[in-house]
Amino acid sequence: QVQLVESGGGLVRPGGSLTLSCTASGNTKSLDAMGWYRGTPGKQRELVATITTGGVTDYGASLRGRVTISRDNAKFTVYLQMNSLRPEDTADYYCRADRPAAREWVAVTYWGDGTPVTVSS
């Protein structure tokens, strides 16, 4: 019902910056929190940042202070500005959107296919 398409991933040098975008389409009604998680093969996907429709943010420990999350509610788009990137930040970054439970539906979490970020000289 909801499709999440990420963009902006790629190769960046250590200390560099990168901006990721994620746009939700389809049945975007009642979507609330959107955000970013990252993971590598064999490792648990970890929180990068989330933001609610009202602008309440939550940041994971690994990138706290080096990333800023924002969103455009009208466009159903979330952005992640990453700075001072390190080689250990190399991972696939996944967009996530949550639809809270309501009378008409149960809670649902949607995931994008991921966009790769490689930090290397």
C-alpha positions in Angstrom: 0.0 0.0 0.0 2.9 2.3 0.7 6.1 2.5 -1.3 9.3 4.1 0.0 11.9 5.2 -2.5 15.3 6.3 -1.2 17.9 8.3 -3.1 21.2 10.1 -2.5 23.4 7.2 -1.5 26.8 6.8 -2.9 30.5 7.1 -2.3 31.9 9.8 0.0 35.3 10.4 1.5 35.9 10.2 5.2 34.9 13.5 6.8 32.5 14.3 3.9 28.8 14.9 3.8 25.9 13.2 2.1 22.2 13.9 2.0 19.6 11.1 1.6 16.0 11.5 0.6 13.0 9.2 1.0 9.6 9.8 -0.6 6.5 7.8 0.3 3.8 7.1 -2.2 0.7 5.1 -2.5 -1.7 5.1 0.5 0.1 7.7 2.6 -2.9 8.4 4.7 -2.3 8.4 8.4 1.5 7.9 8.1 3.2 9.4 11.1 6.9 8.7 12.0 9.4 8.4 9.2 13.0 7.8 9.5 16.2 6.0 8.7 17.8 2.8 9.8 21.1 1.3 8.6 22.5 -2.2 8.4 25.1 -4.5 7.0 24.9 -8.2 6.2 24.8 -10.2 9.4 24.2 -7.2 11.6 21.1 -6.0 13.3 19.5 -2.9 11.7 20.1 0.1 13.9 18.3 3.4 14.3 19.8 6.4 12.6 17.0 8.9 13.1 13.2 9.3 13.1 10.8 12.2 13.0 7.1 12.5 13.5 4.6 14.6 11.6 4.8 17.1 14.4 8.6 17.3 14.2 9.6 15.3 17.2 12.9 13.7 16.5 14.9 10.7 17.9 18.5 10.0 17.0 20.5 6.8 17.4 23.8 6.9 19.3 26.1 6.1 16.4 25.4 9.2 14.3 24.0 11.6 17.0 25.5 15.0 16.4 26.5 14.2 12.9 23.1 13.9 11.3 20.0 16.0 11.0 16.6 14.6 10.0 13.8 16.7 8.5 10.6 16.2 6.6 8.2 17.8 4.2 4.8 16.6 5.2 3.1 17.9 2.1 5.5 15.9 -0.1 5.7 12.9 2.3 9.5 13.1 2.1 12.1 12.7 4.8 15.6 13.9 4.5 18.8 12.9 6.3 21.8 15.2 6.2 24.9 13.4 7.2 28.2 15.1 8.1 31.7 14.1 9.2 31.2 10.6 7.9 33.4 7.8 8.9 34.3 4.5 7.3 32.3 2.6 9.9 29.2 4.5 8.6 29.4 2.4 5.5 26.1 0.5 5.3 22.8 0.2 3.5 20.5 2.9 4.7 16.8 2.1 4.8 13.8 4.4 4.9 11.0 3.5 7.3 7.5 4.8 7.7 5.0 3.9 10.4 1.2 3.9 10.4 -0.1 3.7 13.9 -3.0 1.4 14.8 -6.5 2.8 14.4 -10.0 1.5 14.3 -9.6 0.7 10.6 -6.2 -1.0 10.6 -3.5 -2.5 12.8 -0.1 -0.8 13.1 2.0 -1.2 10.0 5.7 -0.5 9.3 6.9 0.1 5.8 10.5 -0.2 4.5 12.3 1.0 1.5 14.8 -1.2 -0.4 17.7 0.7 0.9 20.4 2.9 -0.6 24.1 2.1 -0.1 26.5 4.6 1.5 30.2 3.9 1.3 32.7 6.0 3.2 36.1 5.4 1.8 39.2 7.3 0.6 
